[in-house]
Amino acid sequence: PPVLVSQTRPRYPPRALERRLSGTVWLRALVSETGAVVDVSLIRASPQGWGFEEAARSLARARVYRPATKQGVPVRVWLPITVDFKLPAP
């Protein structure tokens, strides 16, 4: 399977932060043979419509992986990603 090499911190959606909402987003990401995320699909978000979806997609697109291999050859694979948004401590 691919191995995560680097990622940024998720940007908390301003509307959700203003309302003091936490959330979770479930995605599928296609990791290429070079380790780049080339496609991201939303599976589910809870709660919906507060900006968590786009923030999670941006985070997933910015990730870099060591690619998955099959018999020593780098291959494309779909990878599940869960992004949890927890409110920062006051």
Secondary structure in CASP SS format (residue, H / E / C, confidence):
PFRMAT SS
TARGET T0000
AUTHOR 0000-0000-0000
METHOD secondary structure of the structure
MODEL  1
P C 1.00
P C 1.00
V E 1.00
L E 1.00
V E 1.00
S E 1.00
Q C 1.00
T C 1.00
R C 1.00
P C 1.00
R C 1.00
Y C 1.00
P C 1.00
P H 1.00
R H 1.00
A H 1.00
L H 1.00
E H 1.00
R C 1.00
R C 1.00
L C 1.00
S C 1.00
G E 1.00
T E 1.00
V E 1.00
W E 1.00
L E 1.00
R E 1.00
A E 1.00
L E 1.00
V E 1.00
S C 1.00
E C 1.00
T C 1.00
G C 1.00
A E 1.00
V E 1.00
V E 1.00
D E 1.00
V E 1.00
S E 1.00
L E 1.00
I E 1.00
R E 1.00
A E 1.00
S E 1.00
P C 1.00
Q C 1.00
G C 1.00
W C 1.00
G C 1.00
F H 1.00
E H 1.00
E H 1.00
A H 1.00
A H 1.00
R H 1.00
S H 1.00
L H 1.00
A H 1.00
R H 1.00
A H 1.00
R C 1.00
V E 1.00
Y E 1.00
R E 1.00
P C 1.00
A E 1.00
T E 1.00
K E 1.00
Q C 1.00
G C 1.00
V E 1.00
P E 1.00
V E 1.00
R C 1.00
V E 1.00
W E 1.00
L E 1.00
P E 1.00
I E 1.00
T E 1.00
V E 1.00
D E 1.00
F E 1.00
K C 1.00
L C 1.00
P C 1.00
A C 1.00
P C 1.00
END
